[in-house]
Amino acid sequence: MKARIRYVERTTPNHDGPAWIGRVTLSKTGRTVYYRGMTLRRIQGGAVNGNHVDIATGENYWVFGV
């Protein structure tokens, strides 16, 4: 697995969710991001509420390179 620095933000309707810049681990395919005990799976298609979803809670996240 590859470690990278990424910007991670939990999406909310008011765009005021918590955000972090930190080291994440990517799966071999790069579709899954592991961060702070969360497993964030990439959403396919035109995502409006985020580009990843936490598979445990269903919350949406934006994950971008810095």
C-alpha positions as CSV (number, residue, x, y, z in Angstrom):
1,M,0.0,0.0,0.0
2,K,1.2,3.5,-0.8
3,A,1.3,6.3,1.8
4,R,0.5,9.8,0.6
5,I,-0.4,13.3,2.0
6,R,-4.0,14.2,1.3
7,Y,-6.7,16.7,2.2
8,V,-9.6,14.9,3.8
9,E,-12.9,16.7,4.5
10,R,-16.2,15.3,5.8
11,T,-19.0,16.9,3.7
12,T,-22.0,18.6,5.3
13,P,-24.9,20.5,3.8
14,N,-23.4,23.8,5.0
15,H,-19.8,23.0,3.8
16,D,-18.5,23.3,7.4
17,G,-17.5,19.8,8.2
18,P,-14.2,18.9,9.8
19,A,-11.1,18.7,7.6
20,W,-7.6,17.5,7.9
21,I,-4.3,17.3,6.0
22,G,-2.6,14.1,6.8
23,R,-0.9,10.9,5.7
24,V,-3.3,8.4,4.2
25,T,-2.7,4.9,2.9
26,L,-4.0,3.9,-0.5
27,S,-5.0,0.5,-1.6
28,K,-3.2,-1.2,-4.5
29,T,-5.9,0.0,-6.9
30,G,-6.1,3.5,-5.3
31,R,-9.9,3.3,-5.0
32,T,-9.8,2.9,-1.2
33,V,-8.2,5.3,1.3
34,Y,-7.4,4.4,4.9
35,Y,-7.2,7.3,7.3
36,R,-7.5,7.6,11.1
37,G,-9.2,4.2,11.3
38,M,-11.7,5.0,8.5
39,T,-12.0,3.1,5.3
40,L,-13.1,5.5,2.5
41,R,-14.2,3.9,-0.8
42,R,-14.2,6.0,-4.0
43,I,-17.6,6.8,-5.4
44,Q,-18.0,6.3,-9.1
45,G,-19.8,8.8,-11.3
46,G,-20.7,12.5,-10.7
47,A,-20.6,12.8,-7.0
48,V,-22.0,16.0,-5.6
49,N,-21.7,15.3,-1.9
50,G,-18.1,13.9,-2.0
51,N,-15.8,11.6,-3.9
52,H,-15.4,9.0,-1.2
53,V,-17.8,7.3,1.3
54,D,-16.9,5.8,4.7
55,I,-18.0,2.2,4.4
56,A,-18.7,1.9,8.2
57,T,-20.9,5.0,8.6
58,G,-22.0,6.0,5.1
59,E,-20.7,9.6,5.6
60,N,-19.3,11.3,2.5
61,Y,-15.8,12.7,2.3
62,W,-13.7,14.8,-0.2
63,V,-10.2,13.4,-0.6
64,F,-7.7,15.4,-2.6
65,G,-4.0,15.7,-3.1
66,V,-2.3,18.8,-1.6
